[in-house]
Amino acid sequence: MRITALETYDVRFPTSRELDGSDAMNPDPDYSAAYVVLRTDEGAEGHGFCFTIGRGNEVCVAALNAYAPLVIGLGLDLDDLGAFARRLTHDSQLRWLGPEKGVVHMAAGAIVNAAFDLAGKVAGKPVWKLLADMSPEQVVDLADWRYLTDALTPSDAVQLLRTAQDGKAEREATLLASGYPAYTTTPGWLGYTDDKLVRLAREAVAEGFTQIKLKVGADLAEDVRRLRLAREAVGPDIRIAVDANQRWDVPDAIAWVERLKPYDPWWIEEPTSPDDVLGHAAIRKAVSPIKVATGEHVHNRVMFKQLLQADAIDVLQIDACRVAGVTENVAILLLAAAYGVPVCPHAGGVGLCEVVQHLAMFDYLAVSGTTENRVIEYVDHLHEHFADPVRIHGGRYLAPTLPGMSAEMLPASLAGHMYPGGIVWRTA
């Protein structure tokens, strides 16, 4: 199969109009996707994207186009997508712009995810099953092991995966019958009124969610009041996570979380810069037993390795569209399992729920073998624009059954939300 075209689209949704997605660092996001389609000489196609919040989406589109000479005309071996991913991330000239971070790395991830979407469609499997059906050796071959072997070797990873084979069929039956646990951030955006927060929090509990999340970090008194309202709305048995979106210095984070402790937050997410490994470790030590979670803005597997080695996090949050796609996330899942740290993926945005569910379900079936203390973030925005939207029932993600990675947008949604020429933007 040969790749004949790499098509790109600048797709943006005006979510800032209703303050959906608003937090202490991002008060007016317009959820956006730098979207890519891989077309082939056999007619099959793969869809992927990297997620942004508006301005700068065109930079990611430019990065996608920069990979075109490495991709167009390439014979794609769907049985060796690890090599395909390394072709992109090891390119000497584009790698110089990172290395392995920033928009070029995100663009590589979008293309890698598109290749897996393509592979799933050709195989007739959703990507979670495509990955789970691989042998331990095939899974390990997907990962780029450069810079990781001081923490985990390929042979140890194979052994970890072999151990996880026990009970895999039973777990798959459970997944198909019951789905995967979710939590919702829908009640928690900073731009929402108190009445809307309370109403959405109660609705989330009624819908079966056992965890919600609130954004914090703009105003301490407001955070204390909003967390009190949320706790009164949901009662003592529902977990409430809080998310500062990188707002604080380390001492501020420790002091701020101390003030929130009376309302029993389950974790504090992104309490400081995602690059500050030792800062996260200091915060974790100081705020225990409240957990520290991070990951949605962590650049690559090397930084995740360091967070794990430094005992800096209690919860690891992969993002399907931040690092270099499926293959790098496989490496991160293996690291997390080796260190015994639960993975609770970041989602929301546009399409992030659709794509990352495949990785979490693969982790449950073939890597960690458990859903204990593991939940996928869910936000009820923009799913109607996808050909295979997420399905939530009783506070759980139902496993996708259609082939691919659920990344494909509907043609009308692509056309209508193209920036700046789509009708949604021309009539704004």
C-alpha positions in Angstrom: 0.0 0.0 0.0 1.4 3.3 -1.1 0.5 6.8 0.4 -0.5 9.0 -2.5 -1.6 12.2 -0.7 -1.4 14.0 2.7 -4.2 16.4 3.0 -4.5 19.0 5.7 -7.3 21.1 7.1 -7.4 24.0 9.7 -10.6 23.2 11.6 -11.9 25.4 14.4 -15.0 25.5 16.6 -16.1 28.7 18.3 -16.4 27.2 21.8 -15.3 30.5 23.4 -18.7 32.0 22.8 -20.2 29.8 25.6 -16.9 29.7 27.6 -16.8 25.9 27.2 -13.3 24.8 28.0 -12.4 27.9 30.0 -9.8 27.6 32.8 -7.3 29.7 34.7 -4.7 29.7 31.9 -7.0 29.4 28.9 -10.0 31.7 29.4 -11.4 31.8 25.9 -10.5 28.6 24.0 -11.8 27.8 20.5 -11.4 24.1 20.3 -9.5 23.3 17.1 -7.9 20.5 15.1 -5.0 20.6 12.7 -6.5 17.7 10.7 -4.8 15.3 8.3 -5.9 12.6 5.9 -3.6 10.0 4.5 -4.8 8.7 1.1 -3.5 5.5 -0.5 -3.4 3.9 -3.9 -5.8 1.1 -2.7 -8.5 3.6 -1.7 -8.2 3.2 2.1 -7.6 6.4 4.1 -6.5 7.3 7.6 -7.6 10.3 9.6 -5.7 12.0 12.4 -5.3 15.4 14.0 -3.5 17.4 16.7 -5.6 19.5 19.1 -5.2 23.2 19.7 -7.4 25.9 21.2 -7.5 28.4 18.3 -4.7 30.8 17.3 -1.7 28.8 16.2 -3.7 26.0 14.7 -2.3 27.1 11.4 1.2 26.5 12.7 0.3 22.9 13.4 -1.1 22.6 9.8 2.2 23.9 8.5 4.0 21.3 10.5 1.8 18.6 9.1 2.6 19.8 5.5 6.3 19.8 6.4 6.1 16.0 6.7 4.6 15.5 3.3 8.0 14.8 1.5 8.6 12.0 4.0 5.2 10.4 3.5 3.8 10.9 0.0 4.9 8.1 -2.2 6.0 5.9 0.7 5.1 2.2 0.7 3.4 1.8 4.1 3.9 -1.5 5.9 0.9 -1.8 8.2 2.7 -4.6 10.1 5.6 -2.3 11.0 4.1 1.0 12.0 6.8 1.5 14.6 9.3 1.9 11.8 6.9 4.4 10.1 6.7 6.5 13.3 10.4 6.5 13.8 10.9 7.6 10.2 9.0 10.8 11.2 10.4 11.4 14.7 14.0 10.6 13.7 14.1 12.8 10.6 17.3 14.8 11.2 16.0 18.2 9.9 12.5 18.3 11.4 13.7 16.7 14.6 16.1 19.7 15.0 13.0 21.9 15.6 12.1 19.9 18.7 13.8 17.6 19.3 10.7 15.4 20.0 8.6 18.3 21.3 6.5 21.1 20.1 4.4 21.4 17.0 6.6 19.2 14.8 6.2 16.4 17.4 2.4 16.9 17.6 2.2 16.9 13.8 4.1 13.6 13.7 1.6 12.2 16.3 -1.3 13.2 14.1 0.2 11.4 11.1 1.1 8.3 13.2 -2.5 8.2 14.5 -3.8 8.5 11.0 -1.7 5.5 10.0 -3.2 3.5 12.8 -6.7 4.6 11.8 -5.8 3.4 8.4 -4.4 0.1 9.7 -7.5 -0.5 11.8 -9.8 0.1 8.8 -7.8 -2.3 6.6 -7.8 -4.9 9.4 -11.5 -4.4 10.1 -10.8 -3.7 13.8 -11.1 -0.8 16.1 -7.5 0.3 17.1 -7.9 -0.8 20.7 -8.4 -4.4 19.5 -5.8 -4.1 16.7 -3.2 -3.3 19.5 -4.6 -5.8 22.0 -4.4 -8.6 19.4 -0.7 -8.0 18.8 1.9 -10.3 20.4 4.0 -8.9 23.2 6.9 -8.7 20.8 4.9 -6.8 18.2 3.8 -4.3 20.8 7.3 -3.7 22.0 8.5 -3.2 18.5 6.1 -0.3 18.2 7.9 1.7 20.8 11.0 3.9 20.3 13.3 2.6 23.1 15.9 5.4 22.7 16.5 7.1 26.1 14.3 4.6 28.0 16.4 1.6 28.8 17.7 2.9 32.1 14.0 2.7 33.3 12.7 -0.2 31.3 14.3 -2.5 28.8 12.5 -4.1 25.8 13.0 -7.5 27.2 11.4 -6.5 30.5 8.5 -4.9 28.6 7.9 -8.2 26.8 7.8 -10.0 30.1 5.4 -7.5 31.5 3.1 -8.0 28.5 3.3 -11.7 28.7 2.2 -11.6 32.3 -0.8 -9.5 31.2 -1.9 -12.1 28.7 -3.5 -14.0 31.6 -7.2 -13.1 31.7 -7.1 -11.0 28.6 -10.1 -12.7 26.9 -12.2 -12.3 30.1 -11.3 -8.6 30.3 -12.3 -8.1 26.7 -15.7 -9.7 27.4 -16.1 -7.4 30.4 -15.0 -4.3 28.3 -17.5 -5.1 25.6 -20.3 -5.7 28.1 -19.7 -2.9 30.6 -17.3 -0.4 29.1 -14.5 1.6 30.7 -14.9 4.0 33.7 -15.1 7.7 32.9 -15.1 11.0 34.8 -16.5 14.2 33.6 -15.1 17.8 33.5 -18.4 19.2 32.0 -19.5 20.9 35.3 -16.2 22.4 36.1 -15.3 25.2 33.6 -14.3 28.4 35.3 -16.6 30.5 33.1 -19.7 28.8 34.3 -22.1 30.3 36.8 -22.6 28.7 40.3 -26.1 27.6 39.2 -24.7 25.9 36.1 -21.9 24.2 38.1 -24.3 22.8 40.7 -26.8 21.7 38.0 -24.2 19.9 35.9 -22.6 18.3 38.9 -25.9 16.8 40.0 -26.7 15.7 36.5 -23.3 14.0 36.2 -24.0 11.9 39.4 -27.5 11.1 38.1 -25.9 9.9 34.8 -23.6 7.4 36.7 -20.3 9.3 36.9 -18.4 8.6 40.2 -15.9 11.4 39.6 -16.1 15.0 38.4 -13.4 17.7 37.9 -13.3 21.4 38.6 -10.9 24.0 37.2 -9.1 26.1 39.8 -6.3 28.6 40.0 -7.6 32.0 39.1 -8.9 33.1 42.6 -8.4 31.2 45.8 -11.6 32.4 47.5 -13.6 31.6 44.4 -12.1 28.1 44.3 -12.9 27.4 47.9 -16.5 28.5 47.4 -17.0 26.6 44.1 -15.4 23.4 45.5 -17.7 23.7 48.6 -20.7 24.1 46.3 -19.7 21.1 44.2 -19.1 18.9 47.3 -22.5 19.9 48.7 -24.1 19.0 45.3 -22.5 15.6 44.9 -22.1 14.4 48.5 -19.1 12.8 50.2 -18.8 9.6 48.1 -18.2 11.2 44.6 -14.6 12.0 43.8 -13.8 15.6 42.9 -10.6 16.2 41.1 -9.2 19.8 40.6 -7.1 21.1 37.8 -4.9 24.2 37.9 -3.7 24.0 34.3 -0.1 24.9 35.2 -1.1 28.2 37.0 1.1 28.1 40.1 4.7 28.3 41.3 5.6 25.4 43.6 5.0 27.2 46.9 1.7 28.7 45.7 0.5 25.2 44.6 1.2 23.8 48.1 -0.5 26.6 49.9 -3.5 26.7 47.5 -4.2 23.0 47.8 -3.9 23.2 51.6 -6.9 25.5 51.5 -8.9 23.1 49.4 -8.3 20.1 51.6 -11.5 20.4 53.6 -13.5 19.5 50.5 -11.5 16.3 49.9 -10.1 16.8 46.3 -9.1 13.5 44.8 -6.2 14.9 42.8 -4.6 18.2 41.9 -3.8 18.2 38.2 -1.1 20.2 36.5 -0.2 22.2 39.7 2.8 23.8 38.1 4.8 23.8 34.8 4.6 20.4 33.1 8.4 20.6 32.5 9.1 20.9 36.3 9.8 17.3 37.3 11.3 18.2 40.7 8.5 20.7 41.4 5.9 18.1 40.9 7.8 15.8 43.3 7.9 18.5 45.9 4.2 19.3 45.6 3.4 15.6 45.8 5.3 15.2 49.0 3.7 18.3 50.5 0.0 17.8 49.6 -0.3 14.0 50.3 -2.7 12.2 50.6 -4.1 14.3 47.8 -2.8 12.9 44.6 -0.8 14.7 41.9 -1.7 14.2 38.3 -0.1 15.5 35.1 0.6 14.6 31.5 -1.6 16.4 29.0 1.3 18.9 28.2 4.2 16.6 28.8 6.3 16.6 25.6 7.5 13.0 25.3 8.2 9.6 26.8 11.5 10.9 28.3 9.8 13.4 30.5 7.2 10.8 31.6 10.2 8.5 32.4 11.6 11.2 34.6 8.3 11.9 36.4 8.1 8.2 37.2 11.7 7.9 38.3 11.4 10.9 40.6 8.2 9.7 42.2 6.7 13.0 41.1 3.1 11.9 40.2 0.4 9.6 41.5 -1.6 9.7 38.3 -0.2 9.7 34.7 -2.3 11.4 32.1 -1.6 10.5 28.5 -2.9 12.6 25.7 -3.5 10.9 22.3 -2.6 14.0 20.4 0.3 15.6 22.4 3.2 13.1 22.0 4.0 11.3 18.8 0.9 9.3 18.5 0.0 5.7 19.3 3.6 4.4 19.2 5.0 6.8 21.8 1.9 6.4 24.0 2.5 2.6 23.9 6.0 3.3 25.4 4.5 5.6 28.1 1.8 3.0 29.0 4.6 0.4 29.4 6.6 2.7 31.6 3.5 3.5 33.8 2.7 -0.2 34.2 6.3 -1.0 35.1 6.2 1.7 37.8 2.8 0.8 39.1 1.3 4.2 38.4 -2.4 4.4 37.1 -3.1 6.0 33.8 -6.1 8.4 33.6 -6.1 9.9 30.1 -6.7 13.5 29.3 -9.5 14.0 26.9 -12.3 16.6 26.1 -11.3 19.1 23.4 -12.3 18.2 20.0 -11.9 14.5 19.2 -9.6 13.7 22.1 -12.3 11.5 23.8 -12.8 9.6 20.5 -9.1 8.8 20.0 -7.7 8.3 23.5 -10.3 5.7 24.5 -8.6 3.2 22.3 -5.3 3.6 24.2 -6.9 3.2 27.6 -8.8 0.1 26.5 -5.7 -1.4 25.1 -3.9 -0.7 28.4 -6.6 -2.5 30.3 -6.6 -5.5 28.0 -2.9 -6.0 27.3 -0.7 -3.9 29.6 -2.0 -3.0 33.1 -4.8 -5.5 33.2 -6.9 -3.4 35.5 -9.3 -0.4 35.7 -8.7 0.2 39.4 -8.4 3.9 40.1 -8.4 4.5 36.3 -10.8 6.7 34.5 -10.9 8.4 31.1 -11.8 12.1 31.1 -15.1 12.9 29.3 -16.4 16.3 28.2 -19.8 16.5 26.4 -18.6 18.7 23.5 -18.4 18.3 19.7 -18.9 14.5 19.5 -21.6 15.0 16.9 -19.0 16.0 14.3 -17.4 12.5 14.2 -18.3 9.5 12.1 -17.8 7.2 15.1 -18.5 9.4 18.2 -17.9 8.2 21.8 -20.7 6.4 23.5 -21.2 6.9 27.2 -23.6 4.9 29.3 -23.8 4.9 33.1 -20.7 7.0 33.4 -18.6 4.6 31.3 -17.1 4.6 27.8 -18.6 1.9 25.7 -16.0 0.2 23.5 -15.9 1.4 19.9 -16.8 -1.4 17.4 -16.2 0.3 14.1 -12.8 -0.2 12.4 -10.2 2.5 12.9 -9.4 5.0 15.7 -12.7 7.0 15.7 -10.8 10.1 14.4 -12.7 10.7 11.2 -14.8 13.9 11.1 -17.9 14.2 9.1 -17.4 16.0 5.7 -20.0 18.6 6.5 -18.3 19.4 9.9 -15.0 19.7 8.2 -16.4 22.1 5.5 -18.4 24.2 7.9 -15.7 24.7 10.4 -12.7 25.3 8.1 -10.9 28.5 9.2 -11.5 31.2 8.1 -13.7 30.3 5.1 -16.2 27.9 6.7 -19.7 29.1 7.1 -19.5 29.0 10.9 -16.7 31.6 10.7 -18.0 33.6 7.8 -21.3 34.2 9.7 -19.6 34.9 13.1 
